[in-house]
Amino acid sequence: LSLSQAIAFASSEIGPPLSGDLAAIVARESMGMPLGASIDAWVGGEEGADFRLTASVLQLHRRTGGDLPSVLDRVARTLSERRAAAREASSLTAQARLSGAILGFLPIGFFLFLTLLSPKDMAAAYRSPAGIAAIALGLTMQGAAFLWIRSLLKVGA
């Protein structure tokens, strides 16, 4: 089959959500849009490297030809391995993320605990400008530390 025929066949054989995307490519092509432009329009509406990789392979095959089924099998394997690596990295950093969350909320929880345990002693912190400034500075530093740790542990960015 030609690439256009293969996309039309695949859109009728597979289920959602990809069947709708492939059917849209076929519909745009049947309305007179060139296949390359139709594939580009498909990628333009989607986000992510997976769509760009698949569209690039289809565009390359459209221009040069070749053994598309084996190339798409390799692309599918690559995408599957990419997702597996992201899941593994996420599971390996789970303990660090949990520790960061606990350590981030521990000072706030301790401050609230002291407020409940000894409200008279903590009232000075709430009423004086220096106490309010210290609380604001502490919360700001806690927020910055939370964002910093979160950026360090971001997987797949």
N, C-alpha and C positions, 0 to 999 in steps of 0.2 A: 504494500500500500504506500501511497505517497504520504508525506507528513500530514497534509490536510485530511486525507482519508483516515489516517491512523488516529488523529485527534478526534474526528467525528465518531469513529468506531469506539474509542476509549470512553468518550462521553456517554455513550449508550450502554456500555458494559459495566462501568463502575458506579459506585454509590456516592451519595453526598459526603463531604462537601465539594470534592473535586469535580464531580460530574457537572455541576452548575457552572463552574469556571470554564471547563472545556467546552461546554455547550455555548457559552457566551463567545468564546473564540470562534467557534464554528459559525455562530449567527452573525458575528461581525464580518467574517470572511464571505458569507453568502450575501451580505448586503453590499459587497464590493470592496471592502477594506482589504488591502494586501495582508497575507498571513503574518509577515514580519511586524507590521504595524499593529495587528490584532494581538500578537503575543506581547508586544511592548505595552499595549493598553492594559492587558491582563496584569502585567508586573507593576504598572503604574498605580493600580488600585490596591495593591497588596504591599505589606511591609515584611522585611526580613531577608536574610541572606539565602534562605532555602528557595524562595521564589526567584530571586535573581539568578541563582545557580541553574535552576531548572530551565528558566527562560533562555539563559545564555547557551545551554546545551541545545535547546530546540532551535535557536537562531543559527547556531553554528552548523547544525545538521541541515537546516534549510538551505544554507549557502554552499556547503561542501559535500553533503551526502555522507554515507557511511553506514555502519551497523548500529542503527539507533537503539534496538532493543538491548544490546549488551551495554551500550553507553548509559542508557537509562537505568539498567540494573546496577551499574557501578555508582551512578548518582544516588539511587535509593539506598545503597549500602553505605555510601558516604554520609548521607543525611541521618541514617539510623545510628551510625557510629558517632556522629557529632552530638546527637541527642543523648546517647548513652554516656558519653564523656561528660556532658553538662550535668546529667543526673548524678554521676559518680562524684564529680567535684562538689556538687551541692551537698551530697551526703557526707563527704569528708570534712566539709566546713560547718556542718550542723552544730557540733559541740562548741566550736568557737563562736558561732552566732548566738547560741543560747547563753554562753558565758558572758558575752558582750552585753546582751540584754539584761541579764541578772545584775551584772556589775554596774550597768548604767542606771538601773532603777533602785539599786541598794541605797545610795545616799539620800535619794528623795524619800524612800520608805522609812529610813532611819530618822530623817527630819520630821516626818509626819508622826512616827512613833513617839519621838520626844515631845511633840506638841500634845499628843494625847496623854502621855504619862506625866508631864510636868508643864501644864499650860501657863503657870505663873512665871516660870523661868524663861519660857519661850516668848512670852508677851513682849519682852524688851526687844527682841529681834523684829517683831512685827510693828512696833511703835516708833522705833528710832530710825532716822534716815540712814545711819550706817548699817543697821540690821537689814533694812529693805534693800539697800545697795548690795550687801553681801548675798542676800537671797537671790536677787536678780543676776548678779555675777555668777553665782553657783549654778543657777538654772541655765544660763547662757553657755557656760563651760560644759555642762552635762549634755546639752543639745549638740554642741560642736563635737564633743567626743563621740556621741552616738552616730552622727553623720560621718565622722572620720572612720570609725570602726566599720560601719556599714559599707563605705566605699572600698575599704581594704578587703572585705570579704565578698564583694560582688563577683559572681561567677558568670562567665560568658559575656562580659561587657565589650 
